[in-house]
Amino acid sequence: MKRVAAFAVLALACAEAMAAGVRCHVVYGGENFTVDATPTSDPYRVESVKIGRYFEFKLVYAKLPVTGESIKAYVYGVSTGTPVPIHQATWRPPFDPRADGWGFTGFHSLYEPSKSSEFQYWCRYFAGELPATQAPMPTGQLTPVPPKPQ
């Protein structure tokens, strides 16, 4: 009985160490950014990340007892100092963990009205621990029709 209890505690510890996560790759103004999220039970405390001078990006991986799991991406425009929501997307399980293509979200493009700049992002789901940060694809200039990542 003690061995079974010890095994159960070890299995629970390993499961928490291998918690799922989401990594979004953002391209704006020729710069590449990555934004990571792990499951949270308090999605309202997740803060947005400043991307360039105009955009803020917020990635929330909510795991709630009543509503279950969801991943949400928010993009805010900040032209007068106050963030204004300009894009919001929600995904529910099952999340596709395959590495090919543009992840489980597909490729998204948004446009800054004052400077005609383009904000692009896509996200990948990791069933286990998030890997070390690596350079997002594509690198270099933004393109209206993105090439498929290698």
Helices and strands as residue ranges (DSSP letters): H 2-17, E 21-28, E 31-37, G 43-45, E 49-51, E 55-64, E 68-77, E 84-91, E 108-112, E 117-126
